[in-house]
């Protein structure tokens, strides 16, 4: 059974940091490109970051320099280290796993991140 389970969300103040984790099971994790998306209330889902199978990374302009995506294939886990958090970063964060060239596309249920003073 395929599962992606996010954790690490919470309530923080502006300027603080959080690390999100997404633990995967039920598929060959190392074959998959991994992404983080977020969705704020009343807004469309927004791509945040991607890490490829070889470790290459890319980021949305809104988070570049503040967020870092990483993966640990031995632990079947993808991380999102978030720093210098802003109120605008408030959203539900979802991880996504995609096997390029196939229709394998899995999503987690999300974890809430709230940035507020």
HELIX and SHEET records of a PDB file:
HELIX    1   1 UNK A   29  UNK A   31  5                                   3    
HELIX    2   2 UNK A   87  UNK A   89  5                                   3    
SHEET    1   A 4 UNK A   3  UNK A   7  0                                        
SHEET    2   A 4 UNK A  18  UNK A  25 -1                                        
SHEET    3   A 4 UNK A  77  UNK A  82 -1                                        
SHEET    4   A 4 UNK A  67  UNK A  72 -1                                        
SHEET    1   B 6 UNK A  10  UNK A  12  0                                        
SHEET    2   B 6 UNK A 111  UNK A 115  1                                        
SHEET    3   B 6 UNK A  91  UNK A  98 -1                                        
SHEET    4   B 6 UNK A  33  UNK A  39 -1                                        
SHEET    5   B 6 UNK A  46  UNK A  51 -1                                        
SHEET    6   B 6 UNK A  57  UNK A  59 -1                                        
SHEET    1   C 4 UNK A  10  UNK A  12  0                                        
SHEET    2   C 4 UNK A 111  UNK A 115  1                                        
SHEET    3   C 4 UNK A  91  UNK A  98 -1                                        
SHEET    4   C 4 UNK A 105  UNK A 107 -1                                        
END                                                                             
